[in-house]
Amino acid sequence: MNYIKHLNACFQKFHDDSRLNPTHISLYMALFYFWNIYKFPESFYINRQEVMKLSKIGSKATYHRCITKLNDWNFIKYMPSHNPYKGSEIKMLNLETTSKQVINEFKTSVEQALVSNTNSTKQIENYNKQELPKNKIEVINFFIDKKWPKLEAEKFYNHYQSIGWKIGGKIKIVDWQASASNWILKTPKHINQLSQNKDNLKTSKIKNYDQPL
């Protein structure tokens, strides 16, 4: 999945489809954000409250109406869940196009999006150093990348969320990833091993994804 080509095709589709309103677009971009966070899997599960918050939708009725329309209009595949402990499943459809006309229209945008290696390095550094995580999903992905279980990520997130993201309840955290790394260093190794043994599904954590921005 090519990040830039997909977004270019996506915006072209927004432009051409008169049925869409700003709420549809906001909801789609929120879903795209989570797709990127999950590293573009074929499908993924969402938390309705998190998606509504990110897309600035305050009404459940509006949310369900818009996500159903995005499904009906072939922007996504929406598979709702009736299990309160399991989120609805989303499949983002490939909107990329090979049309030369579309490619030419967005050629300038693509060129502007490409930056020098120096600027890219600075952007990566700024991204890696974040005061607070965007959500719990980002924390879980960080711990998984460090080969630590989801349970420890949830413990870390819930602990600091409850005390306002302050060290010792007083000092405001300026880099949550550094704090998470310290949390990992202070956690005994046998706790990690016990947590990993709880993975009864024995799912593989080694996956090959296109690198998201």
Number of C-alpha atoms within 10 A of each C-alpha: 15 13 14 17 17 16 15 21 20 20 14 17 15 16 10 10 11 8 9 16 11 9 16 22 17 18 22 20 17 19 23 15 15 19 21 15 15 17 19 21 16 10 14 17 17 17 12 14 13 14 20 19 12 17 19 14 18 11 10 12 9 14 21 13 12 21 21 17 17 19 17 12 13 13 18 20 18 19 14 16 13 9 8 7 8 12 16 17 15 19 19 20 14 14 18 20 15 9 9 9 10 14 17 11 12 18 14 10 13 14 9 9 9 11 10 7 9 8 11 12 12 11 12 11 11 10 10 13 15 15 15 15 16 10 10 16 16 16 22 20 18 18 21 15 12 11 12 20 22 19 15 22 23 15 12 19 21 13 13 17 13 10 12 13 22 16 13 9 12 10 10 14 18 15 14 21 19 15 16 18 14 11 15 18 10 9 12 10 11 9 13 16 12 11 14 17 11 11 11 7 6 9 7 6 9 7 8 8 11 12 11 14 10
